[in-house]
Amino acid sequence: MFSVLLVLLIIVAVFMTGLILLQKSEGSGMSGSAAASMFGGALTGAAAGNFLTKLTAWLAVVFFVLCAALALVSSKTSVAPDQTDLHQNLIQQEAPAEKADAPATTKNDTPAEPVKVDKK
């Protein structure tokens, strides 16, 4: 479910980016040449501006709804058990290595020869 929503979100984002680039800006943007050639002149002038603006607004709504749905799906999906299993496996693999590196100790931790202390 998460993957499907993510792919839809990417598609909507690409379309929305294209529509925003097609819209007429103060410098006339790409909409003057691109819209006229793509739609055979049907979307020129005010009609193109209104159509592109409304379509961009609808795509923005769909974009935010998909973002909210992704957040909801990801919050309900539990990733923690996988991470804990991996963490436990790493700890178990490191534990024998640490024991092998530790110095060997005897049950009697006293030194072999007593330490002589000079009392003056």
Stockholm file with secondary structure:
# STOCKHOLM 1.0

chainA/1-120         MFSVLLVLLIIVAVFMTGLILLQKSEGSGMSGSAAASMFGGALTGAAAGNFLTKLTAWLAVVFFVLCAALALVSSKTSVAPDQTDLHQNLIQQEAPAEKADAPATTKNDTPAEPVKVDKK
#=GR chainA/1-120 SS CHHHHHHHHHHHHHHHHHHHHHSCCTTCTTHHHHHHHHTTTTTCTHHHHHHHHHHHHHHHHHHHHHHHHHHHHHHHSCCHHHHHHHHHHHHHHHHHHHHHHSCCCCSCCSCSSCCCCCCC
#=GC SS_cons         CHHHHHHHHHHHHHHHHHHHHHSCCTTCTTHHHHHHHHTTTTTCTHHHHHHHHHHHHHHHHHHHHHHHHHHHHHHHSCCHHHHHHHHHHHHHHHHHHHHHHSCCCCSCCSCSSCCCCCCC
//
